[in-house]
Every structure is written in C-alpha cells, then in structure tokens.
Amino acid sequence: MTLDKVVFFVGNIICHQLVALFIWFILEGFTRKRSFRENSSSRLLVNRYPWLISLGLAVALILPFAIPGYPNPGVANYRLLLSRLLCMVVGTGVISLVYWIRFMRGPNLRDLYLAVIGMLTSGTGFYFGLLVGAV
C-alpha cells in the first residue's frame, strides 16, 4: 500500500468524522426545543453521539478502495471498483432508510442523525463512483 493511499484513507475517515460531529452539533442545536428531545431522563441514553456507527459508515466509504481487486492495477479494476462503490451506496442508503423508519416510529436525535449521515455517506459514495466512472 502506497503512502498516497494511506493518506487518502486516513484523510477520508478524519474528514467524515469531523463533518459527522459538526452535523451532530447542528442537529442537536436545531432540535433542542422539539418534543422528542424534552422527554424523561430515561430517553437521554438514546440521544448520545453514536460514534461507533458513524465510524463504521466512514470505513464503509473507503472499503471499496481498500480491498484489492487484482494483483496488477489496470483498466479492468474500474468495473470492479464501480460495482463495489454501487454496493456501498446501496448499503448505506438502506441503512439510512432503516434509521428514517426508526425515526418516524419513535423520534429521537440519534436516529435522525444516523439517517442524515447515512444519506450523506451514500451521496459521497455516489460522487466517488462518478469520479471513478469518469476516468
């Protein structure tokens, strides 16, 4: 693995986590006066920052690039990389959909955050797919 790949992977994870934390604080500020945030103290555990799931989504974003396709890189890898990116986009989109459904059934900040982060991760993967497909 070359240094530029390591920088891309680490930079991608760090940027994803910084943006995710920024979105958490924005959602926390906007939903402060909402009824689902003013529940009893037993609901406070639900509204904690889900850093592990967020980190999993960040790793899912770089996973299509991290898994080697063939021993020698070449044009044949583009189709494999595009199919992996498509699987990642669909997977994170399904995760986002699951959290949107959970949010509609019982609204809380954590499910709203994970639904939004899943959508943004899926959109970023789609953008990466467009970039790879344009090469």
DSSP file with accessible surface (Angstrom, degrees, kcal/mol):
  #  RESIDUE AA STRUCTURE BP1 BP2  ACC     N-H-->O    O-->H-N    N-H-->O    O-->H-N    TCO  KAPPA ALPHA  PHI   PSI    X-CA   Y-CA   Z-CA
    1    1 A M              0   0  155      0, 0.0     2,-0.1     0, 0.0     0, 0.0   0.000 360.0 360.0 360.0 130.5    0.0    0.0    0.0
    2    2 A T     >  -     0   0   74      1,-0.1     4,-1.9     4,-0.0     3,-0.2  -0.330 360.0-110.6 -85.5 166.8    1.5    3.3   -1.0
    3    3 A L  H  > S+     0   0  137      1,-0.2     4,-2.6     2,-0.2     5,-0.2   0.870 115.5  56.7 -66.1 -35.8    1.6    6.5    1.0
    4    4 A D  H  > S+     0   0  112      1,-0.2     4,-2.2     2,-0.2    -1,-0.2   0.868 107.0  49.6 -67.4 -33.3   -0.9    8.3   -1.1
    5    5 A K  H  > S+     0   0  106      2,-0.2     4,-2.8    -3,-0.2    -1,-0.2   0.919 110.8  49.4 -67.9 -42.0   -3.5    5.6   -0.5
    6    6 A V  H  X S+     0   0   59     -4,-1.9     4,-2.9     2,-0.2     5,-0.3   0.924 111.9  48.6 -63.2 -42.2   -2.9    5.7    3.3
    7    7 A V  H  X S+     0   0   92     -4,-2.6     4,-2.6     1,-0.2     5,-0.3   0.914 112.2  49.6 -63.6 -40.6   -3.2    9.5    3.2
    8    8 A F  H  X S+     0   0   80     -4,-2.2     4,-2.3    -5,-0.2    -2,-0.2   0.938 114.2  44.6 -63.2 -45.3   -6.5    9.1    1.2
    9    9 A F  H  X S+     0   0   20     -4,-2.8     4,-2.2     2,-0.2    -2,-0.2   0.952 118.3  41.4 -65.4 -50.0   -7.9    6.5    3.6
   10   10 A V  H  X S+     0   0   76     -4,-2.9     4,-2.7     1,-0.2     5,-0.2   0.924 116.3  49.8 -66.4 -42.0   -6.9    8.3    6.8
   11   11 A G  H  X S+     0   0   30     -4,-2.6     4,-2.7    -5,-0.3     5,-0.2   0.894 110.3  51.1 -62.7 -38.9   -7.9   11.7    5.4
   12   12 A N  H  X S+     0   0   25     -4,-2.3     4,-2.3    -5,-0.3    -1,-0.2   0.920 112.2  45.5 -65.1 -43.5  -11.3   10.4    4.3
   13   13 A I  H  X S+     0   0   42     -4,-2.2     4,-2.4     2,-0.2    -2,-0.2   0.934 114.9  47.4 -67.3 -43.6  -12.0    8.9    7.7
   14   14 A I  H  X S+     0   0   92     -4,-2.7     4,-2.4     2,-0.2    -2,-0.2   0.936 114.2  46.4 -64.6 -45.3  -10.9   12.0    9.6
   15   15 A C  H  X S+     0   0   75     -4,-2.7     4,-2.6    -5,-0.2     5,-0.3   0.905 112.1  51.4 -63.4 -41.3  -12.9   14.3    7.3
   16   16 A H  H  X S+     0   0   23     -4,-2.3     4,-2.5    -5,-0.2    -1,-0.2   0.928 112.2  46.2 -61.0 -44.3  -16.0   12.1    7.6
   17   17 A Q  H  X S+     0   0   39     -4,-2.4     4,-2.5     2,-0.2    -2,-0.2   0.885 112.3  50.1 -68.8 -37.2  -15.8   12.1   11.4
   18   18 A L  H  X S+     0   0  112     -4,-2.4     4,-2.2     2,-0.2    -2,-0.2   0.928 114.1  44.6 -66.1 -43.7  -15.3   15.9   11.6
   19   19 A V  H  X S+     0   0   79     -4,-2.6     4,-2.6     2,-0.2    -2,-0.2   0.910 113.0  52.0 -66.0 -39.5  -18.3   16.5    9.3
   20   20 A A  H  X S+     0   0    1     -4,-2.5     4,-2.2    -5,-0.3    -2,-0.2   0.920 110.4  47.4 -63.7 -42.2  -20.4   13.9   11.2
   21   21 A L  H  X S+     0   0   67     -4,-2.5     4,-2.2     2,-0.2    -1,-0.2   0.906 111.2  51.8 -66.2 -38.3  -19.6   15.6   14.5
   22   22 A F  H  X S+     0   0  133     -4,-2.2     4,-2.1     1,-0.2    -2,-0.2   0.922 110.5  47.9 -62.1 -43.5  -20.4   19.0   13.0
   23   23 A I  H  X S+     0   0   25     -4,-2.6     4,-2.9     2,-0.2     5,-0.3   0.881 107.9  56.4 -66.7 -36.8  -23.8   17.7   11.8
   24   24 A W  H  X S+     0   0   10     -4,-2.2     4,-2.6     1,-0.2    -2,-0.2   0.943 109.4  45.5 -58.1 -46.9  -24.4   16.2   15.2
   25   25 A F  H  X S+     0   0  119     -4,-2.2     4,-2.1     2,-0.2    -2,-0.2   0.884 112.7  50.8 -67.2 -35.6  -24.0   19.6   16.9
   26   26 A I  H  X S+     0   0   64     -4,-2.1     4,-2.6     2,-0.2     5,-0.2   0.951 113.6  44.3 -65.2 -47.7  -26.2   21.3   14.2
   27   27 A L  H  X S+     0   0   25     -4,-2.9     4,-2.0     1,-0.2    -2,-0.2   0.890 112.1  53.5 -64.9 -37.1  -29.0   18.7   14.7
   28   28 A E  H  < S+     0   0   49     -4,-2.6     4,-0.2    -5,-0.3    -1,-0.2   0.907 112.2  44.9 -64.3 -38.3  -28.6   19.0   18.5
   29   29 A G  H >< S+     0   0   41     -4,-2.1     3,-0.8     1,-0.2     4,-0.3   0.909 114.8  46.8 -71.9 -41.1  -29.0   22.7   18.3
   30   30 A F  H 3< S+     0   0  160     -4,-2.6     3,-0.3     1,-0.2    -2,-0.2   0.791 116.2  43.9 -72.4 -28.1  -31.9   22.7   15.9
   31   31 A T  T >< S+     0   0   10     -4,-2.0     3,-1.3    -5,-0.2    -1,-0.2   0.294  79.5 106.8-101.1  12.8  -33.9   20.0   17.8
   32   32 A R  T <  S+     0   0  140     -3,-0.8    -1,-0.2     1,-0.3    -2,-0.1   0.875  86.4  38.8 -60.1 -37.5  -33.3   21.4   21.3
   33   33 A K  T 3  S+     0   0  175     -3,-0.3    -1,-0.3    -4,-0.3     2,-0.1   0.344  91.1 116.1 -97.0   6.5  -36.9   22.7   21.7
   34   34 A R  S X> S-     0   0  145     -3,-1.3     3,-1.1     1,-0.1     4,-0.7  -0.428  74.0-119.3 -76.3 156.1  -38.6   19.7   19.9
   35   35 A S  G >4 S+     0   0   97      1,-0.3     3,-0.7     2,-0.2    -1,-0.1   0.844 110.7  58.1 -66.3 -34.3  -41.0   17.5   21.8
   36   36 A F  G 34 S+     0   0   24      1,-0.2     3,-0.4     2,-0.1    -1,-0.3   0.692 106.4  50.4 -73.9 -12.2  -38.9   14.3   21.2
   37   37 A R  G <4 S+     0   0   48     -3,-1.1    -1,-0.2    -6,-0.2    -2,-0.2   0.613 101.3  63.3 -93.2 -14.2  -35.9   16.0   23.0
   38   38 A E  S << S+     0   0  122     -4,-0.7    -1,-0.2    -3,-0.7    -2,-0.1  -0.094  78.6 120.0-102.9  36.0  -37.9   17.1   26.0
   39   39 A N  S    S-     0   0   79     -3,-0.4    -3,-0.0     1,-0.2     5,-0.0  -0.182  71.8 -63.0 -87.3-173.1  -38.8   13.6   27.2
   40   40 A S    >   -     0   0   73      1,-0.1     3,-1.6    -2,-0.1     4,-0.2  -0.065  54.2 -98.0 -67.4 171.4  -38.0   12.0   30.5
   41   41 A S  G >  S+     0   0   98      1,-0.3     3,-1.2     2,-0.2     4,-0.3   0.691 117.1  71.9 -68.2 -17.7  -34.4   11.3   31.7
   42   42 A S  G >  S+     0   0   84      1,-0.2     3,-0.5     2,-0.1    -1,-0.3   0.762  92.5  58.2 -69.3 -19.9  -34.6    7.6   30.5
   43   43 A R  G X> S+     0   0   72     -3,-1.6     4,-0.9     1,-0.2     3,-0.8   0.533  81.5  86.8 -85.3  -5.6  -34.5    8.9   26.9
   44   44 A L  G <4 S+     0   0  112     -3,-1.2     3,-0.4     1,-0.2    -1,-0.2   0.838  81.6  59.4 -65.4 -31.1  -31.2   10.6   27.4
   45   45 A L  G X4 S+     0   0  111     -3,-0.5     3,-0.9    -4,-0.3    -1,-0.2   0.808 100.3  57.2 -65.9 -27.9  -29.3    7.4   26.6
   46   46 A V  T <4 S+     0   0   41     -3,-0.8    64,-0.2     1,-0.2    -1,-0.2   0.830 101.6  56.0 -72.1 -29.4  -30.9    7.4   23.2
   47   47 A N  T 3< S+     0   0   19     -4,-0.9    -1,-0.2    -3,-0.4    -2,-0.2   0.264  79.0 120.2 -92.7  14.3  -29.6   10.8   22.3
   48   48 A R  S <  S-     0   0  163     -3,-0.9    -3,-0.0     1,-0.1    -4,-0.0  -0.454  78.6 -89.7 -75.6 154.5  -25.9   10.1   22.8
   49   49 A Y        -     0   0   54      1,-0.1     2,-1.8    -2,-0.1     3,-0.2  -0.453  33.6-143.7 -66.5 120.2  -23.5   10.5   20.0
   50   50 A P     >  +     0   0    9      0, 0.0     4,-1.9     0, 0.0     5,-0.2  -0.495  34.6 161.4 -86.6  74.8  -23.2    7.2   18.1
   51   51 A W  H  >  +     0   0  156     -2,-1.8     4,-2.5     1,-0.2     5,-0.2   0.838  67.2  56.8 -68.3 -30.8  -19.5    7.4   17.3
   52   52 A L  H  > S+     0   0  113     -3,-0.2     4,-2.1     2,-0.2    -1,-0.2   0.930 109.8  43.3 -70.6 -41.3  -19.1    3.7   16.6
   53   53 A I  H  > S+     0   0   52      2,-0.2     4,-2.1     1,-0.2    -1,-0.2   0.900 114.0  52.5 -69.7 -37.6  -21.8    3.5   13.9
   54   54 A S  H  X S+     0   0    0     -4,-1.9     4,-1.9     1,-0.2    -2,-0.2   0.909 109.2  49.0 -63.7 -40.6  -20.5    6.8   12.4
   55   55 A L  H  X S+     0   0   63     -4,-2.5     4,-2.4     2,-0.2    -1,-0.2   0.890 108.3  54.9 -66.2 -36.6  -17.0    5.3   12.2
   56   56 A G  H  X S+     0   0   40     -4,-2.1     4,-2.3     1,-0.2    -2,-0.2   0.897 107.2  49.5 -62.8 -38.6  -18.4    2.2   10.6
   57   57 A L  H  X S+     0   0    7     -4,-2.1     4,-1.4     2,-0.2    -1,-0.2   0.877 109.6  52.1 -67.9 -36.1  -20.0    4.4    7.9
   58   58 A A  H  X S+     0   0    1     -4,-1.9     4,-1.1     2,-0.2    -2,-0.2   0.910 110.9  47.0 -65.5 -40.5  -16.7    6.1    7.4
   59   59 A V  H  X S+     0   0   58     -4,-2.4     4,-1.5     1,-0.2     3,-0.4   0.897 108.2  56.0 -68.2 -36.7  -14.9    2.8    6.9
   60   60 A A  H  < S+     0   0   27     -4,-2.3    -1,-0.2     1,-0.2    -2,-0.2   0.840 101.9  59.2 -63.6 -29.1  -17.6    1.6    4.5
   61   61 A L  H  < S+     0   0    2     -4,-1.4    -1,-0.2     1,-0.2    -2,-0.2   0.865 114.6  33.3 -68.8 -35.2  -16.9    4.7    2.4
   62   62 A I  H >X S+     0   0   15     -4,-1.1     4,-1.6    -3,-0.4     3,-0.9   0.573  94.7  91.4 -97.0  -8.7  -13.3    3.8    1.9
   63   63 A L  H 3X S+     0   0   81     -4,-1.5     4,-1.8     1,-0.3     3,-0.2   0.872  80.3  57.2 -58.3 -40.3  -13.8    0.0    1.8
   64   64 A P  H 34 S+     0   0    7      0, 0.0    -1,-0.3     0, 0.0    -2,-0.1   0.849 113.2  42.1 -61.2 -28.0  -14.3   -0.3   -2.0
   65   65 A F  H <4 S+     0   0   50     -3,-0.9    -2,-0.2    -4,-0.2     4,-0.1   0.755 112.0  54.4 -85.4 -26.4  -10.9    1.4   -2.5
   66   66 A A  H  < S+     0   0   35     -4,-1.6    -3,-0.1    -3,-0.2    -1,-0.1   0.792  89.8  79.6 -81.7 -29.2   -9.1   -0.6    0.3
   67   67 A I  S  < S-     0   0   78     -4,-1.8     2,-0.1    -5,-0.2    -1,-0.0  -0.689  85.3-126.9 -81.9 120.4   -9.9   -4.1   -0.9
   68   68 A P        -     0   0  109      0, 0.0    -2,-0.1     0, 0.0    -1,-0.0  -0.408  20.1-166.5 -69.4 143.5   -7.6   -5.1   -3.7
   69   69 A G        -     0   0   32      1,-0.4     3,-0.0    -4,-0.1    -4,-0.0   0.898  66.9  -1.2 -93.9 -55.1   -9.2   -6.3   -6.9
   70   70 A Y  S    S-     0   0  110      1,-0.1    -1,-0.4     4,-0.1     4,-0.0  -0.908  72.5-109.4-132.0 161.8   -6.5   -7.8   -9.0
   71   71 A P  S    S+     0   0  123      0, 0.0    -1,-0.1     0, 0.0    -2,-0.0   0.913 108.8  45.3 -60.9 -41.0   -2.8   -8.2   -8.4
   72   72 A N  S    S-     0   0  133     -3,-0.0     2,-0.1     0, 0.0     5,-0.1  -0.906  89.1-128.4-106.7 124.1   -1.9   -5.6  -11.1
   73   73 A P        +     0   0  115      0, 0.0     2,-0.3     0, 0.0     3,-0.0  -0.432  50.3 130.0 -68.1 142.2   -3.9   -2.4  -11.2
   74   74 A G  S >  S-     0   0   39     -2,-0.1     3,-1.4     1,-0.0     4,-0.4  -0.949  72.1 -65.2-169.7-171.5   -5.4   -1.6  -14.6
   75   75 A V  T >> S+     0   0  119     -2,-0.3     3,-1.5     1,-0.3     4,-0.6   0.829 120.4  68.2 -64.8 -27.9   -8.4   -0.7  -16.5
   76   76 A A  H 3> S+     0   0   71      1,-0.3     4,-0.8     2,-0.2     3,-0.3   0.755  90.7  63.7 -65.1 -21.4  -10.1   -4.0  -15.6
   77   77 A N  H <> S+     0   0   31     -3,-1.4     4,-3.0     1,-0.2    -1,-0.3   0.699  85.3  73.8 -75.4 -20.0  -10.3   -2.8  -12.0
   78   78 A Y  H <> S+     0   0   93     -3,-1.5     4,-2.8    -4,-0.4     5,-0.2   0.917  96.4  47.4 -62.8 -42.8  -12.6    0.1  -12.8
   79   79 A R  H  X S+     0   0  201     -4,-0.6     4,-2.2    -3,-0.3    -1,-0.2   0.924 114.8  46.9 -64.6 -40.9  -15.6   -2.2  -13.4
   80   80 A L  H  X S+     0   0   45     -4,-0.8     4,-2.3     2,-0.2    -2,-0.2   0.923 113.5  48.3 -65.3 -42.9  -14.9   -4.0  -10.1
   81   81 A L  H  X S+     0   0   30     -4,-3.0     4,-2.6     1,-0.2    -2,-0.2   0.910 110.9  50.9 -65.7 -40.1  -14.4   -0.7   -8.2
   82   82 A L  H  X S+     0   0   66     -4,-2.8     4,-2.4    -5,-0.2    -1,-0.2   0.904 110.2  49.4 -64.4 -38.8  -17.6    0.7   -9.7
   83   83 A S  H  X S+     0   0   55     -4,-2.2     4,-2.2     2,-0.2    -1,-0.2   0.902 111.8  48.8 -68.7 -36.7  -19.6   -2.4   -8.6
   84   84 A R  H  X S+     0   0   57     -4,-2.3     4,-2.2     2,-0.2    -2,-0.2   0.904 111.4  49.5 -66.8 -41.0  -18.1   -2.2   -5.1
   85   85 A L  H  X S+     0   0    2     -4,-2.6     4,-2.7     2,-0.2    -2,-0.2   0.895 109.6  52.0 -63.9 -38.9  -19.0    1.5   -4.9
   86   86 A L  H  X S+     0   0  112     -4,-2.4     4,-2.7     2,-0.2     5,-0.2   0.925 109.3  49.4 -63.5 -41.2  -22.5    0.7   -6.1
   87   87 A C  H  X S+     0   0   92     -4,-2.2     4,-2.7     1,-0.2    -2,-0.2   0.907 112.1  48.8 -63.6 -38.9  -22.8   -1.9   -3.3
   88   88 A M  H  X S+     0   0   16     -4,-2.2     4,-2.8     2,-0.2     5,-0.3   0.921 111.5  49.2 -67.3 -41.5  -21.6    0.6   -0.8
   89   89 A V  H  X S+     0   0   24     -4,-2.7     4,-2.0     2,-0.2    -2,-0.2   0.938 114.6  44.3 -63.6 -45.0  -24.0    3.3   -2.0
   90   90 A V  H  X S+     0   0   82     -4,-2.7     4,-2.4     2,-0.2    -2,-0.2   0.927 114.2  50.6 -66.0 -41.8  -27.0    0.9   -1.8
   91   91 A G  H  X S+     0   0   33     -4,-2.7     4,-2.3    -5,-0.2    -2,-0.2   0.937 113.5  42.7 -63.8 -47.1  -25.9   -0.5    1.6
   92   92 A T  H  X S+     0   0    4     -4,-2.8     4,-2.4     1,-0.2    -1,-0.2   0.847 112.6  55.4 -70.4 -29.1  -25.5    2.9    3.2
   93   93 A G  H  X S+     0   0   27     -4,-2.0     4,-2.4    -5,-0.3    -2,-0.2   0.903 108.3  47.7 -66.4 -39.0  -28.7    4.0    1.5
   94   94 A V  H  X S+     0   0   79     -4,-2.4     4,-2.6     2,-0.2    -2,-0.2   0.908 110.7  51.7 -67.4 -40.5  -30.5    1.0    3.1
   95   95 A I  H  X S+     0   0   66     -4,-2.3     4,-2.2     2,-0.2    -2,-0.2   0.934 110.6  48.9 -60.1 -43.2  -29.0    1.9    6.5
   96   96 A S  H  X S+     0   0    4     -4,-2.4     4,-2.2     1,-0.2    -2,-0.2   0.922 110.3  50.8 -62.0 -43.2  -30.2    5.4    6.1
   97   97 A L  H  X S+     0   0  102     -4,-2.4     4,-2.3     2,-0.2    -1,-0.2   0.905 108.1  52.7 -62.5 -40.6  -33.7    4.2    5.2
   98   98 A V  H  X S+     0   0   70     -4,-2.6     4,-2.5     1,-0.2    -1,-0.2   0.932 111.1  46.3 -61.0 -43.6  -33.8    1.9    8.2
   99   99 A Y  H  X S+     0   0   31     -4,-2.2     4,-2.2     2,-0.2    -1,-0.2   0.838 109.2  54.6 -72.3 -29.2  -32.9    4.8   10.5
  100  100 A W  H  X S+     0   0   73     -4,-2.2     4,-2.1     2,-0.2    -1,-0.2   0.921 110.2  47.3 -65.3 -41.3  -35.5    7.1    8.8
  101  101 A I  H  X S+     0   0   70     -4,-2.3     4,-2.0     2,-0.2    -2,-0.2   0.925 112.3  49.1 -65.2 -43.0  -38.2    4.5    9.5
  102  102 A R  H  X S+     0   0  113     -4,-2.5     4,-2.3     1,-0.2    -1,-0.2   0.883 110.4  51.8 -62.4 -36.8  -37.0    4.1   13.1
  103  103 A F  H  < S+     0   0   37     -4,-2.2    -1,-0.2     1,-0.2    -2,-0.2   0.886 108.8  49.9 -67.4 -38.3  -37.1    7.9   13.5
  104  104 A M  H  < S+     0   0  141     -4,-2.1    -1,-0.2     1,-0.2    -2,-0.2   0.860 112.8  47.3 -69.2 -33.9  -40.7    8.1   12.2
  105  105 A R  H  < S+     0   0  212     -4,-2.0    -2,-0.2     1,-0.3    -1,-0.2   0.908 137.4   1.9 -72.7 -44.5  -41.8    5.4   14.6
  106  106 A G  S  < S-     0   0   28     -4,-2.3    -1,-0.3    -5,-0.2    -2,-0.2  -0.743  84.2-140.3-144.9  90.9  -40.1    6.9   17.7
  107  107 A P        +     0   0   51      0, 0.0     2,-0.3     0, 0.0    -4,-0.1  -0.301  35.4 148.9 -62.9 132.4  -38.4   10.2   17.0
  108  108 A N     >  -     0   0   10      1,-0.1     4,-1.8   -62,-0.1     5,-0.2  -0.963  54.7-110.3-152.7 163.7  -35.0   10.8   18.7
  109  109 A L  H  > S+     0   0    0     -2,-0.3     4,-2.8     1,-0.2     5,-0.2   0.873 111.7  57.2 -65.8 -37.2  -31.9   12.6   17.9
  110  110 A R  H  > S+     0   0   65    -64,-0.2     4,-2.6     1,-0.2    -1,-0.2   0.928 108.6  44.5 -63.3 -46.4  -29.7    9.6   17.4
  111  111 A D  H  > S+     0   0    4      2,-0.2     4,-2.1     1,-0.2    -1,-0.2   0.890 113.6  51.1 -67.4 -37.4  -31.9    8.0   14.7
  112  112 A L  H  X S+     0   0   20     -4,-1.8     4,-2.3     2,-0.2    -2,-0.2   0.942 111.8  47.8 -62.8 -45.2  -32.3   11.4   12.9
  113  113 A Y  H  X S+     0   0    0     -4,-2.8     4,-3.0     1,-0.2     5,-0.3   0.929 112.2  47.9 -61.5 -47.4  -28.5   11.8   13.0
  114  114 A L  H  X S+     0   0    1     -4,-2.6     4,-2.2     1,-0.2    -1,-0.2   0.862 110.5  52.4 -66.9 -32.2  -27.8    8.3   11.6
  115  115 A A  H  X S+     0   0    0     -4,-2.1     4,-2.0   -16,-0.2    -1,-0.2   0.933 113.3  43.8 -66.4 -42.5  -30.4    8.7    8.9
  116  116 A V  H  X S+     0   0   29     -4,-2.3     4,-2.5     2,-0.2    -2,-0.2   0.931 114.8  48.0 -69.2 -44.5  -28.8   12.0    7.8
  117  117 A I  H  X S+     0   0    4     -4,-3.0     4,-2.6     1,-0.2     5,-0.2   0.893 110.3  53.0 -65.0 -37.4  -25.2   10.7    8.0
  118  118 A G  H  X S+     0   0    0     -4,-2.2     4,-2.3    -5,-0.3    -1,-0.2   0.917 110.1  48.2 -62.7 -40.6  -26.2    7.5    6.1
  119  119 A M  H  X S+     0   0   95     -4,-2.0     4,-2.5     2,-0.2    -2,-0.2   0.921 113.1  47.0 -64.8 -44.3  -27.7    9.7    3.3
  120  120 A L  H  X S+     0   0   80     -4,-2.5     4,-2.4     2,-0.2    -2,-0.2   0.886 112.3  49.8 -67.4 -36.9  -24.6   11.9    3.1
  121  121 A T  H  X S+     0   0    1     -4,-2.6     4,-2.4     2,-0.2    -1,-0.2   0.915 111.6  49.0 -66.4 -40.6  -22.3    8.8    3.1
  122  122 A S  H  X S+     0   0   20     -4,-2.3     4,-2.2    -5,-0.2    -2,-0.2   0.916 111.8  49.1 -64.3 -41.6  -24.3    7.3    0.3
  123  123 A G  H  X S+     0   0   41     -4,-2.5     4,-2.2     2,-0.2    -2,-0.2   0.889 110.4  50.4 -65.2 -38.6  -24.2   10.6   -1.6
  124  124 A T  H  X S+     0   0   53     -4,-2.4     4,-2.5     2,-0.2    -2,-0.2   0.908 109.9  50.5 -66.2 -40.2  -20.4   10.8   -1.2
  125  125 A G  H  X S+     0   0    0     -4,-2.4     4,-2.2     2,-0.2    -2,-0.2   0.892 109.2  51.6 -63.4 -37.5  -20.0    7.2   -2.4
  126  126 A F  H  X S+     0   0  124     -4,-2.2     4,-2.1     2,-0.2    -2,-0.2   0.915 109.5  50.0 -64.0 -41.3  -22.2    8.1   -5.4
  127  127 A Y  H  X S+     0   0  132     -4,-2.2     4,-2.3     2,-0.2    -2,-0.2   0.913 109.5  50.5 -63.2 -43.7  -19.9   11.1   -6.1
  128  128 A F  H  X S+     0   0   29     -4,-2.5     4,-2.6     1,-0.2    -1,-0.2   0.885 108.7  53.5 -59.5 -39.9  -16.8    8.8   -5.8
  129  129 A G  H  X S+     0   0   14     -4,-2.2     4,-2.5     2,-0.2    -2,-0.2   0.886 107.7  49.9 -63.0 -39.2  -18.5    6.5   -8.3
  130  130 A L  H  X S+     0   0   98     -4,-2.1     4,-1.5     2,-0.2    -2,-0.2   0.905 111.4  49.2 -64.4 -40.3  -19.0    9.3  -10.7
  131  131 A L  H  < S+     0   0   85     -4,-2.3     4,-0.5     2,-0.2    -2,-0.2   0.919 113.7  45.0 -65.1 -43.2  -15.3   10.3  -10.4
  132  132 A V  H >< S+     0   0   19     -4,-2.6     3,-1.1     1,-0.2    -2,-0.2   0.908 113.0  51.4 -67.9 -38.5  -14.1    6.7  -10.9
  133  133 A G  H 3< S+     0   0   48     -4,-2.5    -1,-0.2     1,-0.2    -2,-0.2   0.777 104.0  58.5 -69.9 -23.3  -16.5    6.3  -13.9
  134  134 A A  T 3<        0   0   86     -4,-1.5    -1,-0.2    -5,-0.2    -2,-0.2   0.623 360.0 360.0 -81.5 -10.6  -15.3    9.5  -15.5
  135  135 A V    <         0   0  120     -3,-1.1    -3,-0.1    -4,-0.5    -4,-0.0  -0.065 360.0 360.0 -75.1 360.0  -11.7    8.2  -15.6
